[in-house]
Amino acid sequence: MKAIPVSPWGCGISLLLLLSIIGFCWTFRVSYELDDRFTEYRKDAKWLVMFYAPWCHHCQKAEPVWEQVAQTFNQQQAGLGLRVGKIDATKQTKSAGEFKIKGFPTIKYISGDRTVTYDGERTREDIEDFAMKVIGPAVRKISSLGDLHAVEKKGEVFFILIVEKGATDGAETGLAADYAQTADQLMASTYFYQTDSLIASGNIPVKNVPAVAVYKNGHYALFKEGEDLKKWVMVERLPTFSRISGGNFYQFMELHKPLVMAVVEVPISSKKQMPPVQQQVLDSVRTVALHDGQKYHQHFSFGFLDGNEIVNQVVSQWITVPALVVYDSQSEVYHVYSEPIEEITEEAIQSFLDSIQTGELKGFGGKGWFRKAYKFCYSVCAYFYKMFSTQPILASILFGLPLGILSIIVVMTYTNDCTDVNKDEDDSDHEKEE
């Protein structure tokens, strides 16, 4: 049999391809797979852990993102001392029980006896930003004007404590002590900084120190002494107009103000443009939120939703995209902009909000028993619909198998009843013939 010649170039390409595949798998599978022994050695380091279930669709979707986060902290920034791992909660039940895991996936920062649950969007940027916040310190020092400008350029909301030049650490009293305590409690949701009056002069309109300011929309606003600092921080930590997600929705609800929501669909690719009507809705609501903030800031909070899934669950109604919805979590009453959405303007939105504020426009929903029953039925139907739309095979097995068994039981029962009746009739006919 004649041997087939093998080209050295072919061998080289095959070997290179094999090494590339191995390297690809090694690169994107760098998170630690943890077991129940984690409860014993978890105090040896700082951990960012995802508790998952193999059958969970959301866990499968989050897997590649989680490996990217692991690549950042386990490899690229290993010097930070944060380890990224994951735990199969269906197998490692001891760990799942200790950390009270009730849903999947659940992401937790664990350092010693301290645990912080992540409730934001499952994107690489958001998870890594959360990790950078919780690893601390709670209050970060700004020692130069250049560092202050660098923080401002990020465009994020942050808080800053201004103290006297040369003030010693660890001697905080009064406002400074309250600030340190608030930062320790809320460091997972926003950044807290500290600088001296010399660096702050010219940038922050402060007259007396110590003072606390918030940076938002390119401007500083000072905290008024006599108010509750923590409540003020919880209100001001959210941008004036930002994206509303499942993670931060309840932060908006904690403001105890009606939430104005522009419901649109954000294009997945930055190269694609949003439809003109949706862009008009988004821009109009943003303009009202930013330019008329002084008029509406005390009464409303503003944001936009990517898709209608969250708003459908909140109001228990199918909201067509695009839309403008105002939801009051205190009364559970909601208003939907009913005019033609194509003709929406800033003036129309202002009139809409003014009518809600004065009570002229009646809303829907409420807290009555009928409303509660309706919301329960809607949530059940929405759950089944989502299950069949996302995992049709699994849903068919879960619901089809019991229904199939029940059908067999009913058929067998009916067949037996018919057989018994026929047997009785045959016996009676036999007796008559005798």
C-alpha positions as CSV (number, residue, x, y, z in Angstrom):
1,M,0.0,0.0,0.0
2,K,1.5,3.3,-1.0
3,A,1.9,5.9,1.7
4,I,0.3,9.2,1.3
5,P,2.8,12.0,1.5
6,V,2.1,14.6,4.2
7,S,3.2,18.2,3.6
8,P,5.2,19.8,6.4
9,W,3.2,22.9,5.9
10,G,0.0,21.0,6.5
11,C,1.4,19.5,9.7
12,G,2.4,23.0,10.8
13,I,-1.0,24.5,10.1
14,S,-2.8,21.7,11.9
15,L,-0.5,22.0,14.9
16,L,-1.0,25.8,15.0
17,L,-4.8,25.3,14.7
18,L,-4.8,22.8,17.6
19,L,-2.7,25.1,19.8
20,S,-5.0,28.0,19.0
21,I,-8.1,26.0,20.0
22,I,-6.4,24.9,23.3
23,G,-5.3,28.5,23.9
24,F,-8.8,29.8,23.2
25,C,-10.3,27.4,25.7
26,W,-7.6,28.1,28.3
27,T,-8.1,31.9,27.9
28,F,-11.9,31.9,28.4
29,R,-12.0,29.3,31.2
30,V,-10.0,30.9,33.9
31,S,-12.6,31.1,36.7
32,Y,-12.1,28.8,39.7
33,E,-14.7,26.0,39.9
34,L,-15.4,25.9,43.7
35,D,-16.9,23.2,45.9
36,D,-18.3,23.0,49.4
37,R,-14.8,23.4,50.8
38,F,-15.1,27.0,49.9
39,T,-16.9,27.7,53.2
40,E,-13.6,26.8,54.9
41,Y,-11.0,28.7,52.9
42,R,-13.1,31.7,51.8
43,K,-11.6,33.9,54.4
44,D,-8.1,33.5,52.9
45,A,-8.8,36.0,50.1
46,K,-11.3,38.3,48.5
47,W,-13.7,36.5,46.3
48,L,-16.2,37.3,43.5
49,V,-18.4,34.2,43.1
50,M,-21.2,33.3,40.8
51,F,-23.7,30.7,42.1
52,Y,-25.3,29.0,39.1
53,A,-27.4,26.0,38.0
54,P,-26.4,24.0,34.9
55,W,-30.0,24.0,33.6
56,C,-30.5,27.8,34.1
57,H,-30.8,29.7,30.8
58,H,-29.6,33.0,32.3
59,C,-26.6,31.2,33.8
60,Q,-25.6,29.8,30.4
61,K,-26.0,33.3,28.9
62,A,-23.8,34.8,31.7
63,E,-21.1,32.2,31.4
64,P,-18.9,33.9,28.7
65,V,-19.3,37.2,30.5
66,W,-18.2,35.7,33.7
67,E,-15.1,34.2,32.1
68,Q,-14.2,37.6,30.8
69,V,-14.5,39.0,34.3
70,A,-12.3,36.1,35.6
71,Q,-9.7,36.9,33.0
72,T,-9.6,40.5,34.1
73,F,-9.1,39.8,37.9
74,N,-7.5,36.3,37.8
75,Q,-4.9,37.2,35.2
76,Q,-4.7,40.8,34.0
77,Q,-5.1,42.5,37.4
78,A,-4.1,39.7,39.7
79,G,-2.3,42.2,41.9
80,L,-5.6,43.5,43.2
81,G,-6.0,40.2,45.2
82,L,-9.5,39.5,44.0
83,R,-10.3,35.9,42.9
84,V,-13.2,35.1,40.6
85,G,-14.9,31.7,40.9
86,K,-18.2,30.0,40.4
87,I,-20.2,27.4,42.4
88,D,-22.7,24.9,41.0
89,A,-25.4,25.4,43.7
90,T,-27.3,22.3,42.7
91,K,-24.3,20.1,43.7
92,Q,-22.6,22.2,46.4
93,T,-25.6,22.6,48.6
94,K,-23.6,23.5,51.7
95,S,-22.2,26.6,50.1
96,A,-25.5,27.5,48.6
97,G,-27.3,27.2,51.9
98,E,-24.7,29.2,53.9
99,F,-25.0,32.1,51.5
100,K,-28.8,31.8,51.2
101,I,-28.9,31.4,47.4
102,K,-32.5,31.6,46.2
103,G,-32.1,32.4,42.5
104,F,-29.7,31.9,39.6
105,P,-27.4,33.3,38.8
106,T,-26.5,35.1,42.0
107,I,-23.2,37.0,42.2
108,K,-21.7,37.8,45.5
109,Y,-18.6,39.6,46.7
110,I,-17.2,37.6,49.7
111,S,-14.4,38.9,52.0
112,G,-14.2,37.2,55.4
113,D,-17.6,37.5,57.1
114,R,-18.7,40.4,54.7
115,T,-20.8,39.6,51.7
116,V,-22.3,42.0,49.2
117,T,-24.8,40.8,46.6
118,Y,-24.6,42.2,43.1
119,D,-27.9,43.4,41.7
120,G,-26.9,45.2,38.5
121,E,-26.8,44.3,34.8
122,R,-24.9,41.1,33.9
123,T,-22.4,42.8,31.6
124,R,-18.6,42.7,31.9
125,E,-18.3,46.5,32.5
126,D,-21.0,46.6,35.2
127,I,-19.7,43.6,37.1
128,E,-16.1,44.8,37.0
129,D,-17.2,48.2,38.1
130,F,-19.0,46.7,41.0
131,A,-15.9,44.6,41.9
132,M,-13.7,47.7,41.9
133,K,-16.1,49.5,44.2
134,V,-16.4,46.8,46.8
135,I,-12.8,45.9,47.1
136,G,-12.3,49.3,48.5
137,P,-11.3,51.4,50.2
138,A,-14.7,52.9,51.0
139,V,-13.3,56.5,50.8
140,R,-10.6,57.0,48.2
141,K,-8.1,59.9,48.5
142,I,-7.6,62.5,45.8
143,S,-4.2,64.1,46.3
144,S,-3.9,66.3,43.2
145,L,-6.0,68.4,40.9
146,G,-5.2,66.2,38.0
147,D,-6.6,63.2,39.8
148,L,-9.8,65.2,40.4
149,H,-10.1,66.1,36.8
150,A,-9.6,62.4,35.8
151,V,-12.5,61.3,38.0
152,E,-14.7,64.1,36.6
153,K,-14.0,63.0,33.0
154,K,-15.5,59.6,33.7
155,G,-18.9,61.3,33.8
156,E,-20.2,59.2,36.7
157,V,-21.9,60.4,39.8
158,F,-19.6,60.5,42.8
159,F,-19.5,62.1,46.2
160,I,-16.5,63.9,47.7
161,L,-15.6,65.1,51.2
162,I,-13.6,68.3,51.5
163,V,-11.5,68.7,54.6
164,E,-8.9,71.1,55.8
165,K,-5.4,70.9,54.3
166,G,-3.3,68.6,56.4
167,A,-6.2,67.0,58.3
168,T,-5.2,63.7,59.8
169,D,-6.9,60.4,59.0
170,G,-8.8,58.5,61.7
171,A,-9.8,61.7,63.5
172,E,-13.1,62.1,61.8
173,T,-16.0,63.6,63.8
174,G,-19.3,65.1,62.9
175,L,-20.0,65.3,59.2
176,A,-16.7,63.5,58.3
177,A,-17.6,60.6,60.6
178,D,-21.1,60.4,59.0
179,Y,-19.6,60.5,55.6
180,A,-17.2,57.6,56.4
181,Q,-20.0,55.5,57.8
182,T,-22.3,56.2,54.8
183,A,-19.5,55.3,52.4
184,D,-18.9,52.0,54.1
185,Q,-22.6,51.1,53.8
186,L,-23.1,52.3,50.2
187,M,-19.7,51.8,48.6
188,A,-21.1,49.0,46.3
189,S,-23.4,51.4,44.5
190,T,-21.3,54.6,44.0
191,Y,-17.8,56.1,44.6
192,F,-16.8,58.1,47.6
193,Y,-13.7,60.4,47.5
194,Q,-12.0,62.8,49.9
195,T,-9.7,65.8,49.1
196,D,-8.5,68.9,50.8
197,S,-9.8,72.5,50.5
198,L,-6.8,73.6,48.5
199,I,-7.4,71.1,45.7
200,A,-11.2,71.7,45.8
201,S,-10.9,75.5,45.6
202,G,-11.9,76.8,42.2
203,N,-13.7,73.5,41.2
204,I,-16.1,73.0,44.1
205,P,-18.2,75.9,45.4
206,V,-17.4,75.3,49.1
207,K,-17.1,78.0,51.7
208,N,-16.7,76.1,55.0
209,V,-15.1,72.7,55.6
210,P,-15.7,69.9,56.2
211,A,-18.3,69.8,53.4
212,V,-19.8,67.1,51.2
213,A,-20.6,67.5,47.5
214,V,-22.0,65.4,44.8
215,Y,-20.8,65.6,41.2
216,K,-23.6,65.0,38.7
217,N,-24.3,66.3,35.1
218,G,-21.0,68.1,35.0
219,H,-21.7,70.2,38.1
220,Y,-21.2,70.0,41.9
221,A,-24.0,70.4,44.4
222,L,-23.4,70.8,48.1
223,F,-25.0,68.8,51.0
224,K,-26.9,71.1,53.4
225,E,-26.0,70.4,57.0
226,G,-28.9,69.5,59.1
227,E,-30.3,67.0,56.6
228,D,-29.8,63.2,56.8
229,L,-26.6,62.5,54.9
230,K,-27.4,58.9,54.1
231,K,-30.8,59.7,52.7
232,W,-29.3,62.5,50.7
233,V,-26.7,60.2,49.2
234,M,-29.3,57.5,48.4
235,V,-31.3,60.1,46.4
236,E,-28.4,61.8,44.7
237,R,-26.4,58.6,43.8
238,L,-28.6,57.9,40.7
239,P,-28.0,60.0,37.6
240,T,-30.7,62.5,36.7
241,F,-31.5,60.4,33.6
242,S,-30.1,56.9,33.2
243,R,-30.9,53.4,32.0
244,I,-33.3,51.5,34.2
245,S,-32.4,47.8,34.7
246,G,-33.6,45.0,36.8
247,G,-30.7,45.7,39.1
248,N,-31.2,49.4,39.8
249,F,-35.0,49.5,39.4
250,Y,-35.5,49.0,43.2
251,Q,-33.0,51.8,43.8
252,F,-35.4,54.1,41.9
253,M,-38.3,52.8,44.0
254,E,-36.4,53.7,47.2
255,L,-36.6,57.3,46.2
256,H,-40.4,57.2,46.9
257,K,-41.1,59.3,43.8
258,P,-43.0,58.5,40.6
259,L,-40.6,57.1,38.0
260,V,-40.9,58.5,34.5
261,M,-39.9,55.8,32.0
262,A,-39.1,56.2,28.3
263,V,-39.7,52.7,26.9
264,V,-37.5,52.2,23.8
265,E,-35.4,49.5,22.2
266,V,-31.6,50.2,22.2
267,P,-29.8,48.8,19.2
268,I,-27.4,45.9,20.0
269,S,-24.8,47.3,17.6
270,S,-23.5,50.8,17.9
271,K,-23.6,51.0,14.1
272,K,-27.4,50.6,14.0
273,Q,-29.6,53.6,14.7
274,M,-32.7,53.7,16.8
275,P,-35.9,54.2,14.9
276,P,-36.8,58.0,14.6
277,V,-39.9,57.7,16.7
278,Q,-38.1,56.0,19.6
279,Q,-35.3,58.4,19.4
280,Q,-37.7,61.3,19.6
281,V,-39.3,59.8,22.8
282,L,-35.9,59.2,24.3
283,D,-34.5,62.7,23.5
284,S,-37.7,64.4,24.7
285,V,-37.8,62.7,28.1
286,R,-34.0,63.3,28.5
287,T,-34.4,67.0,27.8
288,V,-37.2,67.4,30.3
289,A,-35.2,65.5,32.9
290,L,-32.0,67.5,32.4
291,H,-33.2,71.0,31.5
292,D,-36.3,71.1,33.7
293,G,-34.8,69.2,36.6
294,Q,-35.3,72.0,39.0
295,K,-39.1,72.0,38.3
296,Y,-39.6,68.2,38.4
297,H,-36.6,66.8,40.4
298,Q,-38.5,66.9,43.8
299,H,-41.5,65.1,42.4
300,F,-40.3,62.7,39.8
301,S,-37.2,60.6,38.8
302,F,-36.4,59.9,35.2
303,G,-34.9,57.0,33.2
304,F,-35.3,54.9,30.1
305,L,-35.9,51.1,29.6
306,D,-34.4,49.0,26.9
307,G,-37.4,46.9,25.9
308,N,-40.8,46.5,27.6
309,E,-40.1,43.4,29.8
310,I,-39.6,45.2,33.1
311,V,-42.5,47.7,32.6
312,N,-44.8,44.9,31.6
313,Q,-44.1,43.1,34.9
314,V,-44.4,46.2,37.0
315,V,-47.8,47.4,35.6
316,S,-49.1,44.0,34.6
317,Q,-50.0,45.2,31.1
318,W,-48.5,44.8,27.7
319,I,-46.8,48.1,26.8
320,T,-46.0,48.7,23.2
321,V,-42.6,50.1,22.3
322,P,-42.1,53.1,22.2
323,A,-44.0,54.4,25.1
324,L,-43.9,56.9,28.0
325,V,-45.0,55.4,31.4
326,V,-45.1,57.0,34.9
327,Y,-45.2,54.5,37.8
328,D,-45.7,55.4,41.5
329,S,-44.4,52.6,43.7
330,Q,-46.1,54.0,46.8
331,S,-49.7,53.8,45.4
332,E,-48.9,51.3,42.6
333,V,-50.7,53.6,40.2
334,Y,-49.4,54.1,36.7
335,H,-50.1,56.4,33.8
336,V,-49.5,55.7,30.1
337,Y,-49.1,58.6,27.7
338,S,-52.2,58.1,25.5
339,E,-51.6,60.8,22.8
340,P,-50.1,59.7,19.5
341,I,-46.5,58.8,20.4
342,E,-45.3,60.0,17.0
343,E,-46.2,63.6,18.0
344,I,-44.6,63.6,21.4
345,T,-42.8,66.9,22.3
346,E,-41.1,68.3,25.4
347,E,-44.1,70.6,26.0
348,A,-46.5,67.6,25.7
349,I,-44.4,65.7,28.3
350,Q,-44.5,68.7,30.7
351,S,-48.2,68.9,30.3
352,F,-48.5,65.2,31.0
353,L,-46.4,65.4,34.1
354,D,-48.2,68.5,35.4
355,S,-51.6,66.7,35.0
356,I,-50.3,63.8,37.0
357,Q,-48.8,66.1,39.7
358,T,-52.1,68.0,40.2
359,G,-54.2,64.9,40.2
360,E,-56.2,65.9,37.1
361,L,-55.1,62.8,35.2
362,K,-56.4,59.6,36.7
363,G,-54.2,56.6,36.6
364,F,-54.6,52.8,36.5
365,G,-53.7,50.1,38.9
366,G,-53.7,50.5,42.7
367,K,-53.7,48.2,45.7
368,G,-57.2,46.8,45.7
369,W,-57.9,43.0,46.0
370,F,-59.1,42.8,42.4
371,R,-55.9,44.4,41.3
372,K,-53.8,42.0,43.3
373,A,-55.7,39.0,41.8
374,Y,-55.3,40.4,38.3
375,K,-51.5,40.9,38.9
376,F,-51.2,37.3,40.2
377,C,-52.9,35.9,37.1
378,Y,-50.9,38.1,34.8
379,S,-47.6,37.1,36.4
380,V,-48.5,33.4,36.1
381,C,-49.4,33.7,32.4
382,A,-46.2,35.8,31.8
383,Y,-44.1,33.2,33.5
384,F,-45.5,30.3,31.4
385,Y,-45.1,32.4,28.2
386,K,-41.5,33.3,29.0
387,M,-40.7,29.7,29.8
388,F,-42.1,28.3,26.5
389,S,-40.6,31.1,24.5
390,T,-37.0,30.7,25.9
391,Q,-36.9,27.0,26.6
392,P,-39.7,25.3,24.6
393,I,-38.3,21.8,24.9
394,L,-37.8,21.9,28.6
395,A,-41.2,23.5,29.2
396,S,-42.9,20.9,27.0
397,I,-41.3,18.1,29.1
398,L,-42.2,19.7,32.4
399,F,-45.8,20.3,31.5
400,G,-46.4,17.7,28.8
401,L,-45.2,14.7,30.9
402,P,-47.7,15.3,33.8
403,L,-50.5,16.0,31.4
404,G,-49.7,12.9,29.4
405,I,-49.7,10.7,32.6
406,L,-53.0,12.3,33.7
407,S,-54.5,11.6,30.3
408,I,-53.4,8.0,30.5
409,I,-55.0,7.6,33.9
410,V,-58.2,9.2,32.7
411,V,-58.4,7.0,29.6
412,M,-57.6,3.8,31.7
413,T,-60.2,4.8,34.3
414,Y,-62.9,5.4,31.6
415,T,-61.9,2.1,29.8
416,N,-62.3,0.1,33.0
417,D,-65.6,1.7,33.8
418,C,-66.9,0.8,30.3
419,T,-65.6,-2.8,30.6
420,D,-67.3,-3.2,34.0
421,V,-70.6,-1.9,32.6
422,N,-70.4,-4.3,29.6
423,K,-69.6,-7.2,31.8
424,D,-72.6,-6.5,34.0
425,E,-74.8,-6.3,30.9
426,D,-73.5,-9.7,29.7
427,D,-74.1,-11.3,33.1
428,S,-77.7,-10.0,33.2
429,D,-78.4,-11.3,29.6
430,H,-77.0,-14.7,30.6
431,E,-79.3,-14.9,33.6
432,K,-82.3,-14.1,31.4
433,E,-81.5,-16.9,29.0
434,E,-81.4,-19.4,31.8
